Amino acid sequence: MKQTTALTTRPLAGNKHLMRFAYLQPERFLMIRPVLILLALLFSSPVLAEPAAAPKPAAEQSGVGVSGLPIPRFVSITAARVNLRMGPGRQYPISWILQRRHLPVEIVEEFEHWRKIREGSGEVGWVHKTMLSGKRMGMVITNGKTGELMPAYAKAEVGKPVLMAEAEAIGEISQCQGDWCAIRFGDSEGWMPRDTLWGVYPGEEFEE
């Protein structure tokens, strides 16, 4: 009988503030390890000069940004470490650090070459556009139960699971149709209900 592939994780021991900083380690099953998404800086970043006032549009833009692309929209992080700043420029202090490549984030504002993004827990900050990719990624969300795994199926319908994904596992979304999205975790793929993924909008349909 074909076995279901398990995606699992273990938190790091030590400082709870850093407990999700993790690394990939080959084991029997495919491992998708959540990583601490945000690290608050212990000290404020030095600012050598008084920064210019940040643009003060509405809390969230809607429509089309300076890039010509729709706002809001989902994108993903390209680097393993990205600074989130309090304003659109390097002269602004760093408020958070994103510590996970391919993390899905939502662009909510644009200003010149800078993008204001929101990650899954609701934190926002400005990053340079070169730190972002249009590749659609999805992060698994659960009902908050410890150790809960979310199933993915061979088709866009409930059936026998082909893999189980833990909270905050990240995969590449290839398409969304109706209430389902096709997502790949490494060499494994399946269909998951869109409401179990952060990185897609209700009713949004696309195919990469």
C-alpha positions in Angstrom: 0.0 0.0 0.0 1.3 3.5 -0.8 2.3 5.3 2.3 1.2 8.9 3.0 4.1 11.4 3.0 4.4 13.3 6.3 5.6 16.8 6.6 6.6 17.6 10.2 8.8 19.8 12.3 10.4 20.2 15.7 11.1 23.6 17.5 14.6 24.4 18.5 15.4 24.3 22.1 16.5 27.4 24.0 15.3 30.9 23.8 11.6 30.8 23.0 12.0 34.0 21.0 14.2 32.1 18.6 12.5 28.7 18.8 11.4 28.6 15.2 14.8 29.4 13.7 15.3 26.0 12.1 17.2 24.2 9.4 16.5 21.5 6.9 17.7 18.1 7.9 17.2 14.9 5.8 15.2 12.2 7.6 12.9 9.4 6.6 10.1 11.7 5.7 10.0 15.0 3.8 10.7 17.7 6.3 9.2 21.2 6.0 10.3 23.1 9.0 8.6 26.3 10.0 11.0 29.1 10.8 10.5 32.2 12.9 9.0 34.6 10.6 9.7 37.7 12.5 12.5 38.8 14.8 12.0 42.0 16.7 15.3 44.0 16.9 16.5 44.3 20.5 18.0 47.7 19.8 16.8 50.4 17.4 18.8 50.8 14.2 21.0 53.9 14.2 19.7 56.7 11.9 22.4 59.0 10.8 20.1 61.7 9.5 16.5 62.6 10.0 14.6 60.7 7.4 12.2 62.4 5.0 8.6 62.0 5.9 7.1 58.8 4.7 4.3 58.9 2.2 0.9 59.0 4.0 -1.6 57.4 1.7 -4.6 55.5 3.0 -3.8 52.6 5.3 -4.1 50.4 2.3 -4.0 51.3 -1.3 -6.3 49.6 -3.7 -6.4 49.5 -7.5 -3.1 49.8 -9.4 0.3 50.8 -8.0 3.3 52.6 -9.5 4.4 49.2 -10.9 1.3 49.0 -13.0 0.3 45.9 -11.0 -2.8 45.5 -8.8 -2.8 46.4 -5.1 -3.2 44.4 -2.9 -1.5 41.3 -4.3 0.4 38.3 -3.0 4.1 37.8 -3.8 6.9 35.9 -2.0 10.3 36.7 -0.4 13.4 35.9 -2.4 16.1 36.0 0.3 16.7 34.1 3.5 16.9 37.4 5.5 15.0 40.6 4.6 14.8 43.8 6.6 11.4 45.4 7.1 11.7 49.1 7.5 9.4 51.7 9.0 9.4 53.7 5.8 10.2 53.4 2.0 14.0 53.8 2.1 17.2 52.6 3.7 17.3 55.8 5.9 14.4 54.4 7.8 15.0 52.2 10.9 14.5 48.4 10.7 11.5 47.3 12.7 11.4 43.6 11.9 13.5 41.0 10.1 12.0 38.3 7.9 14.0 35.1 8.3 12.4 32.8 5.7 13.0 32.5 2.0 9.8 32.0 -0.1 7.5 33.3 2.6 4.3 34.5 1.0 3.5 38.2 1.8 0.9 40.7 0.6 1.8 44.0 -1.0 -0.5 46.7 0.4 1.3 49.8 -0.8 3.9 51.0 -3.3 6.2 54.0 -3.3 8.8 54.3 -6.1 11.0 51.2 -5.7 9.7 50.2 -2.3 6.8 48.0 -1.3 4.9 47.9 1.9 4.2 44.3 2.7 2.1 42.4 5.3 3.0 38.8 6.4 0.7 36.2 7.8 0.6 37.4 11.4 -0.3 40.9 10.3 3.0 42.7 10.8 3.9 45.2 8.1 7.0 47.0 6.8 8.7 48.4 3.8 11.1 46.3 1.6 12.9 47.0 -1.7 11.2 45.5 -4.7 14.2 43.4 -5.5 13.5 41.3 -2.3 10.2 40.1 -3.8 9.2 37.6 -6.4 5.9 37.2 -8.3 6.2 33.4 -7.6 3.0 32.3 -5.8 3.8 30.5 -2.5 1.3 29.3 0.1 1.8 28.8 3.8 -0.3 26.2 5.6 -2.6 27.5 8.3 -4.4 25.3 10.8 -7.0 25.7 13.5 -4.4 26.3 16.1 -4.3 22.8 17.5 -0.8 21.7 18.5 0.7 19.2 16.1 -2.3 19.4 13.7 -1.6 18.3 10.2 -3.6 19.4 7.1 -4.2 16.9 4.3 -3.5 17.4 0.6 -5.3 15.2 -1.9 -4.6 13.8 -5.4 -7.5 15.7 -6.9 -9.4 18.9 -6.1 -11.8 16.9 -3.9 -11.7 15.2 -0.5 -10.3 11.6 -0.8 -7.3 9.7 0.5 -4.5 12.1 1.5 -1.3 12.0 -0.5 0.6 14.1 2.1 0.1 15.8 5.4 1.4 19.3 6.0 2.1 21.0 9.3 1.3 24.6 10.2 3.6 27.1 8.5 4.9 24.6 5.9 5.5 26.6 2.7 4.9 25.2 -0.8 4.7 26.6 -4.4 1.1 27.1 -5.6 0.7 26.2 -9.3 -3.0 26.9 -9.6 -6.2 27.6 -7.8 -9.7 26.6 -9.0 -12.9 27.0 -7.0 -12.2 26.1 -3.3 -8.9 24.3 -4.1 -5.3 25.1 -4.8 -2.6 22.8 -6.2 0.6 23.1 -4.1 4.0 21.4 -4.2 6.3 20.8 -1.2 9.7 19.7 -2.6 9.0 16.5 -4.6 5.5 16.0 -3.2 2.3 17.8 -4.4 -1.4 17.7 -3.9 -4.6 19.8 -3.7 -5.5 21.6 -0.5 -8.6 23.7 0.3 -7.7 27.4 -0.3 -8.8 28.3 3.2 -6.0 26.3 4.7 -3.4 28.4 2.9 -2.1 31.9 3.5 -1.1 33.4 0.1 -4.3 33.3 -1.9 -7.5 35.4 -1.9 -11.0 33.9 -1.6 -12.3 33.3 -5.1 -9.0 34.1 -6.8 -8.3 31.7 -9.7 -5.0 31.4 -11.6 -2.7 28.9 -13.2 1.1 29.4 -13.3 
